Amino acid sequence: FFAGIPFNITSACRCKVHNNEVGGAEESAHLFGSGAVIECTTNYQRGVILPALFSAGFRRIGVAREFIHADVKPGEAIWLY
């Protein structure tokens, strides 16, 4: 319990067909059940969710206007959509 607010997961494990439909990467973490998209529409939510993800050990995080992607694929990366 790192954030103190609920995380609304809008996408997690995907089949290849759905991953292609939503424009997911060919080797998306979602295909392996190791990625999640968290709804995030305010700066307050970003300010709470991002530190919580880092505290929980996530090191691959993508930030968009309305969501944050987090996954546990090997390596470290932070990106903007």
PyMOL Python script that loads the backbone (N, CA, C, O; Angstrom):
from pymol import cmd

cmd.read_pdbstr("""\
ATOM      1  N   PHE A   1       0.850  -1.185   0.000  1.00  0.00           N
ATOM      2  CA  PHE A   1       0.000   0.000   0.000  1.00  0.00           C
ATOM      3  C   PHE A   1       0.886   1.236   0.000  1.00  0.00           C
ATOM      4  O   PHE A   1       1.156   1.827   1.046  1.00  0.00           O
ATOM      5  N   PHE A   2       1.334   1.616  -1.194  1.00  0.00           N
ATOM      6  CA  PHE A   2       2.276   2.729  -1.315  1.00  0.00           C
ATOM      7  C   PHE A   2       1.618   4.065  -1.650  1.00  0.00           C
ATOM      8  O   PHE A   2       2.166   5.119  -1.326  1.00  0.00           O
ATOM      9  N   ALA A   3       0.451   4.035  -2.296  1.00  0.00           N
ATOM     10  CA  ALA A   3      -0.106   5.269  -2.842  1.00  0.00           C
ATOM     11  C   ALA A   3      -1.188   5.903  -1.982  1.00  0.00           C
ATOM     12  O   ALA A   3      -1.302   7.129  -1.953  1.00  0.00           O
ATOM     13  N   GLY A   4      -1.975   5.114  -1.290  1.00  0.00           N
ATOM     14  CA  GLY A   4      -3.069   5.672  -0.532  1.00  0.00           C
ATOM     15  C   GLY A   4      -4.294   6.001  -1.370  1.00  0.00           C
ATOM     16  O   GLY A   4      -5.275   6.529  -0.847  1.00  0.00           O
ATOM     17  N   ILE A   5      -4.252   5.700  -2.658  1.00  0.00           N
ATOM     18  CA  ILE A   5      -5.415   5.873  -3.538  1.00  0.00           C
ATOM     19  C   ILE A   5      -5.563   4.597  -4.363  1.00  0.00           C
ATOM     20  O   ILE A   5      -4.587   3.877  -4.571  1.00  0.00           O
ATOM     21  N   PRO A   6      -6.774   4.313  -4.831  1.00  0.00           N
ATOM     22  CA  PRO A   6      -6.950   3.112  -5.661  1.00  0.00           C
ATOM     23  C   PRO A   6      -6.347   3.304  -7.050  1.00  0.00           C
ATOM     24  O   PRO A   6      -6.320   4.415  -7.579  1.00  0.00           O
ATOM     25  N   PHE A   7      -5.873   2.229  -7.622  1.00  0.00           N
ATOM     26  CA  PHE A   7      -5.393   2.219  -8.998  1.00  0.00           C
ATOM     27  C   PHE A   7      -6.479   1.582  -9.855  1.00  0.00           C
ATOM     28  O   PHE A   7      -6.855   0.432  -9.626  1.00  0.00           O
ATOM     29  N   ASN A   8      -6.984   2.318 -10.841  1.00  0.00           N
ATOM     30  CA  ASN A   8      -7.961   1.775 -11.770  1.00  0.00           C
ATOM     31  C   ASN A   8      -7.190   1.210 -12.969  1.00  0.00           C
ATOM     32  O   ASN A   8      -6.733   1.966 -13.827  1.00  0.00           O
ATOM     33  N   ILE A   9      -7.049  -0.108 -13.025  1.00  0.00           N
ATOM     34  CA  ILE A   9      -6.322  -0.771 -14.103  1.00  0.00           C
ATOM     35  C   ILE A   9      -7.251  -0.883 -15.305  1.00  0.00           C
ATOM     36  O   ILE A   9      -8.296  -1.529 -15.227  1.00  0.00           O
ATOM     37  N   THR A  10      -6.875  -0.259 -16.410  1.00  0.00           N
ATOM     38  CA  THR A  10      -7.720  -0.280 -17.604  1.00  0.00           C
ATOM     39  C   THR A  10      -7.251  -1.291 -18.636  1.00  0.00           C
ATOM     40  O   THR A  10      -7.985  -1.601 -19.575  1.00  0.00           O
ATOM     41  N   SER A  11      -6.044  -1.810 -18.478  1.00  0.00           N
ATOM     42  CA  SER A  11      -5.534  -2.826 -19.396  1.00  0.00           C
ATOM     43  C   SER A  11      -4.423  -3.586 -18.692  1.00  0.00           C
ATOM     44  O   SER A  11      -3.579  -2.999 -18.016  1.00  0.00           O
ATOM     45  N   ALA A  12      -4.438  -4.901 -18.863  1.00  0.00           N
ATOM     46  CA  ALA A  12      -3.386  -5.731 -18.262  1.00  0.00           C
ATOM     47  C   ALA A  12      -2.986  -6.773 -19.301  1.00  0.00           C
ATOM     48  O   ALA A  12      -2.410  -6.419 -20.330  1.00  0.00           O
ATOM     49  N   CYS A  13      -3.274  -8.032 -19.060  1.00  0.00           N
ATOM     50  CA  CYS A  13      -2.915  -9.097 -19.988  1.00  0.00           C
ATOM     51  C   CYS A  13      -3.759  -8.983 -21.257  1.00  0.00           C
ATOM     52  O   CYS A  13      -4.981  -8.846 -21.189  1.00  0.00           O
ATOM     53  N   ARG A  14      -3.092  -9.041 -22.425  1.00  0.00           N
ATOM     54  CA  ARG A  14      -3.784  -8.928 -23.712  1.00  0.00           C
ATOM     55  C   ARG A  14      -3.407 -10.094 -24.614  1.00  0.00           C
ATOM     56  O   ARG A  14      -2.292 -10.610 -24.545  1.00  0.00           O
ATOM     57  N   CYS A  15      -4.341 -10.503 -25.456  1.00  0.00           N
ATOM     58  CA  CYS A  15      -4.007 -11.443 -26.527  1.00  0.00           C
ATOM     59  C   CYS A  15      -3.384 -10.640 -27.674  1.00  0.00           C
ATOM     60  O   CYS A  15      -3.489  -9.414 -27.700  1.00  0.00           O
ATOM     61  N   LYS A  16      -2.744 -11.322 -28.612  1.00  0.00           N
ATOM     62  CA  LYS A  16      -2.079 -10.628 -29.727  1.00  0.00           C
ATOM     63  C   LYS A  16      -3.052  -9.792 -30.549  1.00  0.00           C
ATOM     64  O   LYS A  16      -2.720  -8.685 -30.973  1.00  0.00           O
ATOM     65  N   VAL A  17      -4.257 -10.323 -30.775  1.00  0.00           N
ATOM     66  CA  VAL A  17      -5.240  -9.593 -31.585  1.00  0.00           C
ATOM     67  C   VAL A  17      -5.594  -8.266 -30.924  1.00  0.00           C
ATOM     68  O   VAL A  17      -5.556  -7.220 -31.571  1.00  0.00           O
ATOM     69  N   HIS A  18      -5.938  -8.305 -29.647  1.00  0.00           N
ATOM     70  CA  HIS A  18      -6.299  -7.070 -28.942  1.00  0.00           C
ATOM     71  C   HIS A  18      -5.099  -6.128 -28.850  1.00  0.00           C
ATOM     72  O   HIS A  18      -5.249  -4.918 -29.019  1.00  0.00           O
ATOM     73  N   ASN A  19      -3.922  -6.668 -28.587  1.00  0.00           N
ATOM     74  CA  ASN A  19      -2.729  -5.833 -28.512  1.00  0.00           C
ATOM     75  C   ASN A  19      -2.523  -5.079 -29.822  1.00  0.00           C
ATOM     76  O   ASN A  19      -2.193  -3.893 -29.807  1.00  0.00           O
ATOM     77  N   ASN A  20      -2.711  -5.748 -30.944  1.00  0.00           N
ATOM     78  CA  ASN A  20      -2.589  -5.089 -32.248  1.00  0.00           C
ATOM     79  C   ASN A  20      -3.664  -4.034 -32.434  1.00  0.00           C
ATOM     80  O   ASN A  20      -3.392  -2.955 -32.960  1.00  0.00           O
ATOM     81  N   GLU A  21      -4.894  -4.337 -32.005  1.00  0.00           N
ATOM     82  CA  GLU A  21      -6.010  -3.392 -32.149  1.00  0.00           C
ATOM     83  C   GLU A  21      -5.765  -2.097 -31.390  1.00  0.00           C
ATOM     84  O   GLU A  21      -6.182  -1.031 -31.842  1.00  0.00           O
ATOM     85  N   VAL A  22      -5.101  -2.171 -30.252  1.00  0.00           N
ATOM     86  CA  VAL A  22      -4.865  -0.962 -29.455  1.00  0.00           C
ATOM     87  C   VAL A  22      -3.498  -0.335 -29.741  1.00  0.00           C
ATOM     88  O   VAL A  22      -3.100   0.618 -29.071  1.00  0.00           O
ATOM     89  N   GLY A  23      -2.779  -0.869 -30.736  1.00  0.00           N
ATOM     90  CA  GLY A  23      -1.493  -0.286 -31.110  1.00  0.00           C
ATOM     91  C   GLY A  23      -0.350  -0.647 -30.185  1.00  0.00           C
ATOM     92  O   GLY A  23       0.638   0.083 -30.104  1.00  0.00           O
ATOM     93  N   GLY A  24      -0.474  -1.778 -29.479  1.00  0.00           N
ATOM     94  CA  GLY A  24       0.589  -2.218 -28.579  1.00  0.00           C
ATOM     95  C   GLY A  24       1.834  -2.661 -29.333  1.00  0.00           C
ATOM     96  O   GLY A  24       1.762  -3.052 -30.498  1.00  0.00           O
ATOM     97  N   ALA A  25       2.961  -2.597 -28.666  1.00  0.00           N
ATOM     98  CA  ALA A  25       4.232  -3.004 -29.259  1.00  0.00           C
ATOM     99  C   ALA A  25       4.216  -4.501 -29.550  1.00  0.00           C
ATOM    100  O   ALA A  25       3.517  -5.268 -28.888  1.00  0.00           O
ATOM    101  N   GLU A  26       4.991  -4.900 -30.542  1.00  0.00           N
ATOM    102  CA  GLU A  26       5.042  -6.305 -30.940  1.00  0.00           C
ATOM    103  C   GLU A  26       5.459  -7.220 -29.792  1.00  0.00           C
ATOM    104  O   GLU A  26       4.961  -8.341 -29.684  1.00  0.00           O
ATOM    105  N   GLU A  27       6.358  -6.759 -28.944  1.00  0.00           N
ATOM    106  CA  GLU A  27       6.803  -7.541 -27.780  1.00  0.00           C
ATOM    107  C   GLU A  27       6.298  -6.909 -26.483  1.00  0.00           C
ATOM    108  O   GLU A  27       7.009  -6.884 -25.478  1.00  0.00           O
ATOM    109  N   SER A  28       5.082  -6.405 -26.513  1.00  0.00           N
ATOM    110  CA  SER A  28       4.482  -5.729 -25.366  1.00  0.00           C
ATOM    111  C   SER A  28       4.488  -6.606 -24.116  1.00  0.00           C
ATOM    112  O   SER A  28       4.250  -7.812 -24.184  1.00  0.00           O
ATOM    113  N   ALA A  29       4.761  -5.985 -22.990  1.00  0.00           N
ATOM    114  CA  ALA A  29       4.693  -6.694 -21.700  1.00  0.00           C
ATOM    115  C   ALA A  29       3.287  -7.217 -21.439  1.00  0.00           C
ATOM    116  O   ALA A  29       3.116  -8.198 -20.715  1.00  0.00           O
ATOM    117  N   HIS A  30       2.284  -6.575 -22.019  1.00  0.00           N
ATOM    118  CA  HIS A  30       0.898  -7.015 -21.833  1.00  0.00           C
ATOM    119  C   HIS A  30       0.671  -8.422 -22.379  1.00  0.00           C
ATOM    120  O   HIS A  30      -0.172  -9.158 -21.867  1.00  0.00           O
ATOM    121  N   LEU A  31       1.412  -8.795 -23.403  1.00  0.00           N
ATOM    122  CA  LEU A  31       1.255 -10.129 -23.998  1.00  0.00           C
ATOM    123  C   LEU A  31       1.680 -11.226 -23.036  1.00  0.00           C
ATOM    124  O   LEU A  31       1.255 -12.373 -23.173  1.00  0.00           O
ATOM    125  N   PHE A  32       2.505 -10.886 -22.078  1.00  0.00           N
ATOM    126  CA  PHE A  32       3.049 -11.859 -21.137  1.00  0.00           C
ATOM    127  C   PHE A  32       2.475 -11.673 -19.728  1.00  0.00           C
ATOM    128  O   PHE A  32       2.915 -12.321 -18.779  1.00  0.00           O
ATOM    129  N   GLY A  33       1.495 -10.787 -19.608  1.00  0.00           N
ATOM    130  CA  GLY A  33       0.881 -10.540 -18.307  1.00  0.00           C
ATOM    131  C   GLY A  33       1.765  -9.778 -17.342  1.00  0.00           C
ATOM    132  O   GLY A  33       1.567  -9.845 -16.129  1.00  0.00           O
ATOM    133  N   SER A  34       2.746  -9.049 -17.874  1.00  0.00           N
ATOM    134  CA  SER A  34       3.671  -8.346 -16.977  1.00  0.00           C
ATOM    135  C   SER A  34       3.611  -6.829 -17.131  1.00  0.00           C
ATOM    136  O   SER A  34       4.531  -6.121 -16.720  1.00  0.00           O
ATOM    137  N   GLY A  35       2.520  -6.331 -17.727  1.00  0.00           N
ATOM    138  CA  GLY A  35       2.344  -4.893 -17.868  1.00  0.00           C
ATOM    139  C   GLY A  35       0.933  -4.498 -17.501  1.00  0.00           C
ATOM    140  O   GLY A  35       0.007  -5.300 -17.620  1.00  0.00           O
ATOM    141  N   ALA A  36       0.764  -3.270 -17.056  1.00  0.00           N
ATOM    142  CA  ALA A  36      -0.558  -2.762 -16.708  1.00  0.00           C
ATOM    143  C   ALA A  36      -0.655  -1.289 -17.067  1.00  0.00           C
ATOM    144  O   ALA A  36       0.329  -0.551 -17.026  1.00  0.00           O
ATOM    145  N   VAL A  37      -1.862  -0.883 -17.419  1.00  0.00           N
ATOM    146  CA  VAL A  37      -2.158   0.520 -17.667  1.00  0.00           C
ATOM    147  C   VAL A  37      -3.062   0.997 -16.538  1.00  0.00           C
ATOM    148  O   VAL A  37      -4.100   0.400 -16.253  1.00  0.00           O
ATOM    149  N   ILE A  38      -2.643   2.089 -15.901  1.00  0.00           N
ATOM    150  CA  ILE A  38      -3.365   2.644 -14.763  1.00  0.00           C
ATOM    151  C   ILE A  38      -3.977   3.968 -15.196  1.00  0.00           C
ATOM    152  O   ILE A  38      -3.276   4.860 -15.674  1.00  0.00           O
ATOM    153  N   GLU A  39      -5.287   4.088 -15.027  1.00  0.00           N
ATOM    154  CA  GLU A  39      -5.951   5.346 -15.348  1.00  0.00           C
ATOM    155  C   GLU A  39      -5.352   6.459 -14.490  1.00  0.00           C
ATOM    156  O   GLU A  39      -5.171   6.300 -13.283  1.00  0.00           O
ATOM    157  N   CYS A  40      -5.051   7.580 -15.128  1.00  0.00           N
ATOM    158  CA  CYS A  40      -4.430   8.689 -14.407  1.00  0.00           C
ATOM    159  C   CYS A  40      -4.723   9.966 -15.179  1.00  0.00           C
ATOM    160  O   CYS A  40      -4.109  10.222 -16.215  1.00  0.00           O
ATOM    161  N   THR A  41      -5.661  10.773 -14.679  1.00  0.00           N
ATOM    162  CA  THR A  41      -6.107  11.934 -15.442  1.00  0.00           C
ATOM    163  C   THR A  41      -5.789  13.280 -14.798  1.00  0.00           C
ATOM    164  O   THR A  41      -6.082  14.327 -15.374  1.00  0.00           O
ATOM    165  N   THR A  42      -5.190  13.257 -13.605  1.00  0.00           N
ATOM    166  CA  THR A  42      -4.876  14.533 -12.952  1.00  0.00           C
ATOM    167  C   THR A  42      -3.411  14.561 -12.515  1.00  0.00           C
ATOM    168  O   THR A  42      -2.776  13.520 -12.342  1.00  0.00           O
ATOM    169  N   ASN A  43      -2.900  15.756 -12.343  1.00  0.00           N
ATOM    170  CA  ASN A  43      -1.530  15.895 -11.851  1.00  0.00           C
ATOM    171  C   ASN A  43      -1.396  15.341 -10.436  1.00  0.00           C
ATOM    172  O   ASN A  43      -0.351  14.800 -10.076  1.00  0.00           O
ATOM    173  N   TYR A  44      -2.439  15.472  -9.642  1.00  0.00           N
ATOM    174  CA  TYR A  44      -2.402  14.901  -8.292  1.00  0.00           C
ATOM    175  C   TYR A  44      -2.202  13.392  -8.366  1.00  0.00           C
ATOM    176  O   TYR A  44      -1.348  12.844  -7.670  1.00  0.00           O
ATOM    177  N   GLN A  45      -2.986  12.719  -9.209  1.00  0.00           N
ATOM    178  CA  GLN A  45      -2.841  11.267  -9.351  1.00  0.00           C
ATOM    179  C   GLN A  45      -1.424  10.904  -9.809  1.00  0.00           C
ATOM    180  O   GLN A  45      -0.818   9.980  -9.268  1.00  0.00           O
ATOM    181  N   ARG A  46      -0.895  11.624 -10.801  1.00  0.00           N
ATOM    182  CA  ARG A  46       0.474  11.354 -11.267  1.00  0.00           C
ATOM    183  C   ARG A  46       1.473  11.522 -10.126  1.00  0.00           C
ATOM    184  O   ARG A  46       2.402  10.728  -9.980  1.00  0.00           O
ATOM    185  N   GLY A  47       1.275  12.557  -9.325  1.00  0.00           N
ATOM    186  CA  GLY A  47       2.178  12.833  -8.210  1.00  0.00           C
ATOM    187  C   GLY A  47       2.130  11.780  -7.117  1.00  0.00           C
ATOM    188  O   GLY A  47       3.081  11.653  -6.346  1.00  0.00           O
ATOM    189  N   VAL A  48       1.056  11.032  -7.035  1.00  0.00           N
ATOM    190  CA  VAL A  48       0.920   9.960  -6.047  1.00  0.00           C
ATOM    191  C   VAL A  48       1.304   8.609  -6.638  1.00  0.00           C
ATOM    192  O   VAL A  48       2.005   7.821  -6.003  1.00  0.00           O
ATOM    193  N   ILE A  49       0.839   8.347  -7.861  1.00  0.00           N
ATOM    194  CA  ILE A  49       1.054   7.035  -8.486  1.00  0.00           C
ATOM    195  C   ILE A  49       2.510   6.810  -8.861  1.00  0.00           C
ATOM    196  O   ILE A  49       3.044   5.730  -8.605  1.00  0.00           O
ATOM    197  N   LEU A  50       3.165   7.794  -9.457  1.00  0.00           N
ATOM    198  CA  LEU A  50       4.557   7.582  -9.884  1.00  0.00           C
ATOM    199  C   LEU A  50       5.492   7.230  -8.725  1.00  0.00           C
ATOM    200  O   LEU A  50       6.214   6.239  -8.829  1.00  0.00           O
ATOM    201  N   PRO A  51       5.515   7.984  -7.637  1.00  0.00           N
ATOM    202  CA  PRO A  51       6.391   7.583  -6.528  1.00  0.00           C
ATOM    203  C   PRO A  51       6.022   6.214  -5.958  1.00  0.00           C
ATOM    204  O   PRO A  51       6.896   5.460  -5.530  1.00  0.00           O
ATOM    205  N   ALA A  52       4.726   5.894  -5.954  1.00  0.00           N
ATOM    206  CA  ALA A  52       4.299   4.581  -5.444  1.00  0.00           C
ATOM    207  C   ALA A  52       4.842   3.458  -6.331  1.00  0.00           C
ATOM    208  O   ALA A  52       5.282   2.424  -5.828  1.00  0.00           O
ATOM    209  N   LEU A  53       4.811   3.662  -7.638  1.00  0.00           N
ATOM    210  CA  LEU A  53       5.350   2.644  -8.547  1.00  0.00           C
ATOM    211  C   LEU A  53       6.853   2.461  -8.327  1.00  0.00           C
ATOM    212  O   LEU A  53       7.343   1.332  -8.292  1.00  0.00           O
ATOM    213  N   PHE A  54       7.579   3.561  -8.179  1.00  0.00           N
ATOM    214  CA  PHE A  54       9.021   3.457  -7.899  1.00  0.00           C
ATOM    215  C   PHE A  54       9.261   2.753  -6.574  1.00  0.00           C
ATOM    216  O   PHE A  54      10.149   1.906  -6.477  1.00  0.00           O
ATOM    217  N   SER A  55       8.482   3.090  -5.553  1.00  0.00           N
ATOM    218  CA  SER A  55       8.638   2.448  -4.241  1.00  0.00           C
ATOM    219  C   SER A  55       8.357   0.953  -4.301  1.00  0.00           C
ATOM    220  O   SER A  55       8.961   0.169  -3.569  1.00  0.00           O
ATOM    221  N   ALA A  56       7.432   0.564  -5.182  1.00  0.00           N
ATOM    222  CA  ALA A  56       7.090  -0.854  -5.332  1.00  0.00           C
ATOM    223  C   ALA A  56       8.097  -1.606  -6.195  1.00  0.00           C
ATOM    224  O   ALA A  56       8.012  -2.826  -6.329  1.00  0.00           O
ATOM    225  N   GLY A  57       9.052  -0.881  -6.783  1.00  0.00           N
ATOM    226  CA  GLY A  57      10.107  -1.537  -7.546  1.00  0.00           C
ATOM    227  C   GLY A  57       9.970  -1.485  -9.052  1.00  0.00           C
ATOM    228  O   GLY A  57      10.794  -2.063  -9.760  1.00  0.00           O
ATOM    229  N   PHE A  58       8.959  -0.811  -9.560  1.00  0.00           N
ATOM    230  CA  PHE A  58       8.824  -0.691 -11.020  1.00  0.00           C
ATOM    231  C   PHE A  58       9.902   0.229 -11.559  1.00  0.00           C
ATOM    232  O   PHE A  58      10.168   1.287 -10.989  1.00  0.00           O
ATOM    233  N   ARG A  59      10.523  -0.175 -12.658  1.00  0.00           N
ATOM    234  CA  ARG A  59      11.579   0.624 -13.277  1.00  0.00           C
ATOM    235  C   ARG A  59      11.336   0.854 -14.762  1.00  0.00           C
ATOM    236  O   ARG A  59      12.180   1.430 -15.448  1.00  0.00           O
ATOM    237  N   ARG A  60      10.183   0.407 -15.261  1.00  0.00           N
ATOM    238  CA  ARG A  60       9.774   0.664 -16.651  1.00  0.00           C
ATOM    239  C   ARG A  60       8.389   1.297 -16.586  1.00  0.00           C
ATOM    240  O   ARG A  60       7.393   0.630 -16.307  1.00  0.00           O
ATOM    241  N   ILE A  61       8.353   2.610 -16.851  1.00  0.00           N
ATOM    242  CA  ILE A  61       7.129   3.381 -16.663  1.00  0.00           C
ATOM    243  C   ILE A  61       6.955   4.346 -17.836  1.00  0.00           C
ATOM    244  O   ILE A  61       7.873   5.083 -18.197  1.00  0.00           O
ATOM    245  N   GLY A  62       5.764   4.324 -18.415  1.00  0.00           N
ATOM    246  CA  GLY A  62       5.401   5.267 -19.468  1.00  0.00           C
ATOM    247  C   GLY A  62       4.269   6.159 -18.988  1.00  0.00           C
ATOM    248  O   GLY A  62       3.307   5.687 -18.383  1.00  0.00           O
ATOM    249  N   VAL A  63       4.392   7.452 -19.263  1.00  0.00           N
ATOM    250  CA  VAL A  63       3.405   8.416 -18.771  1.00  0.00           C
ATOM    251  C   VAL A  63       2.715   9.082 -19.956  1.00  0.00           C
ATOM    252  O   VAL A  63       3.361   9.614 -20.859  1.00  0.00           O
ATOM    253  N   ALA A  64       1.393   9.038 -19.927  1.00  0.00           N
ATOM    254  CA  ALA A  64       0.570   9.700 -20.942  1.00  0.00           C
ATOM    255  C   ALA A  64      -0.374  10.676 -20.256  1.00  0.00           C
ATOM    256  O   ALA A  64      -0.409  10.761 -19.028  1.00  0.00           O
ATOM    257  N   ARG A  65      -1.125  11.395 -21.039  1.00  0.00           N
ATOM    258  CA  ARG A  65      -2.046  12.385 -20.484  1.00  0.00           C
ATOM    259  C   ARG A  65      -3.115  11.752 -19.600  1.00  0.00           C
ATOM    260  O   ARG A  65      -3.500  12.332 -18.585  1.00  0.00           O
ATOM    261  N   GLU A  66      -3.602  10.558 -19.979  1.00  0.00           N
ATOM    262  CA  GLU A  66      -4.718   9.951 -19.249  1.00  0.00           C
ATOM    263  C   GLU A  66      -4.388   8.607 -18.607  1.00  0.00           C
ATOM    264  O   GLU A  66      -5.272   7.963 -18.042  1.00  0.00           O
ATOM    265  N   PHE A  67      -3.127   8.172 -18.685  1.00  0.00           N
ATOM    266  CA  PHE A  67      -2.774   6.888 -18.078  1.00  0.00           C
ATOM    267  C   PHE A  67      -1.278   6.817 -17.790  1.00  0.00           C
ATOM    268  O   PHE A  67      -0.484   7.620 -18.281  1.00  0.00           O
ATOM    269  N   ILE A  68      -0.926   5.823 -16.975  1.00  0.00           N
ATOM    270  CA  ILE A  68       0.467   5.469 -16.729  1.00  0.00           C
ATOM    271  C   ILE A  68       0.599   3.976 -17.001  1.00  0.00           C
ATOM    272  O   ILE A  68      -0.179   3.167 -16.497  1.00  0.00           O
ATOM    273  N   HIS A  69       1.594   3.626 -17.804  1.00  0.00           N
ATOM    274  CA  HIS A  69       1.908   2.218 -18.057  1.00  0.00           C
ATOM    275  C   HIS A  69       3.056   1.831 -17.137  1.00  0.00           C
ATOM    276  O   HIS A  69       4.010   2.591 -16.969  1.00  0.00           O
ATOM    277  N   ALA A  70       2.960   0.653 -16.544  1.00  0.00           N
ATOM    278  CA  ALA A  70       4.062   0.114 -15.729  1.00  0.00           C
ATOM    279  C   ALA A  70       4.221  -1.354 -16.071  1.00  0.00           C
ATOM    280  O   ALA A  70       3.238  -2.077 -16.234  1.00  0.00           O
ATOM    281  N   ASP A  71       5.477  -1.791 -16.178  1.00  0.00           N
ATOM    282  CA  ASP A  71       5.700  -3.217 -16.423  1.00  0.00           C
ATOM    283  C   ASP A  71       6.982  -3.678 -15.757  1.00  0.00           C
ATOM    284  O   ASP A  71       7.771  -2.875 -15.260  1.00  0.00           O
ATOM    285  N   VAL A  72       7.171  -4.980 -15.759  1.00  0.00           N
ATOM    286  CA  VAL A  72       8.331  -5.572 -15.095  1.00  0.00           C
ATOM    287  C   VAL A  72       9.260  -6.282 -16.083  1.00  0.00           C
ATOM    288  O   VAL A  72       9.993  -7.194 -15.701  1.00  0.00           O
ATOM    289  N   LYS A  73       9.229  -5.866 -17.350  1.00  0.00           N
ATOM    290  CA  LYS A  73      10.200  -6.392 -18.300  1.00  0.00           C
ATOM    291  C   LYS A  73      11.603  -6.004 -17.817  1.00  0.00           C
ATOM    292  O   LYS A  73      11.758  -5.012 -17.105  1.00  0.00           O
ATOM    293  N   PRO A  74      12.612  -6.772 -18.195  1.00  0.00           N
ATOM    294  CA  PRO A  74      13.972  -6.428 -17.760  1.00  0.00           C
ATOM    295  C   PRO A  74      14.408  -5.048 -18.240  1.00  0.00           C
ATOM    296  O   PRO A  74      14.014  -4.592 -19.314  1.00  0.00           O
ATOM    297  N   GLY A  75      15.208  -4.414 -17.444  1.00  0.00           N
ATOM    298  CA  GLY A  75      15.760  -3.114 -17.805  1.00  0.00           C
ATOM    299  C   GLY A  75      15.030  -1.969 -17.132  1.00  0.00           C
ATOM    300  O   GLY A  75      14.086  -2.158 -16.365  1.00  0.00           O
ATOM    301  N   GLU A  76      15.504  -0.775 -17.449  1.00  0.00           N
ATOM    302  CA  GLU A  76      14.925   0.433 -16.886  1.00  0.00           C
ATOM    303  C   GLU A  76      14.607   1.384 -18.016  1.00  0.00           C
ATOM    304  O   GLU A  76      15.414   1.545 -18.931  1.00  0.00           O
ATOM    305  N   ALA A  77      13.451   2.015 -17.973  1.00  0.00           N
ATOM    306  CA  ALA A  77      13.060   2.984 -18.982  1.00  0.00           C
ATOM    307  C   ALA A  77      11.921   3.829 -18.450  1.00  0.00           C
ATOM    308  O   ALA A  77      11.026   3.333 -17.766  1.00  0.00           O
ATOM    309  N   ILE A  78      11.966   5.080 -18.764  1.00  0.00           N
ATOM    310  CA  ILE A  78      10.854   5.991 -18.486  1.00  0.00           C
ATOM    311  C   ILE A  78      10.583   6.731 -19.784  1.00  0.00           C
ATOM    312  O   ILE A  78      11.505   7.260 -20.407  1.00  0.00           O
ATOM    313  N   TRP A  79       9.321   6.771 -20.193  1.00  0.00           N
ATOM    314  CA  TRP A  79       9.012   7.430 -21.457  1.00  0.00           C
ATOM    315  C   TRP A  79       7.681   8.156 -21.359  1.00  0.00           C
ATOM    316  O   TRP A  79       6.869   7.904 -20.469  1.00  0.00           O
ATOM    317  N   LEU A  80       7.485   9.073 -22.315  1.00  0.00           N
ATOM    318  CA  LEU A  80       6.239   9.817 -22.457  1.00  0.00           C
ATOM    319  C   LEU A  80       5.546   9.362 -23.731  1.00  0.00           C
ATOM    320  O   LEU A  80       6.195   9.054 -24.731  1.00  0.00           O
ATOM    321  N   TYR A  81       4.238   9.324 -23.682  1.00  0.00           N
ATOM    322  CA  TYR A  81       3.449   9.001 -24.878  1.00  0.00           C
ATOM    323  C   TYR A  81       3.016  10.287 -25.536  1.00  0.00           C
ATOM    324  O   TYR A  81       2.338  10.257 -26.563  1.00  0.00           O
TER     325      TYR A  81
END
""", "prot")
cmd.dss("prot")
cmd.show_as("cartoon", "prot")
cmd.util.cbc("prot")
cmd.orient("prot")
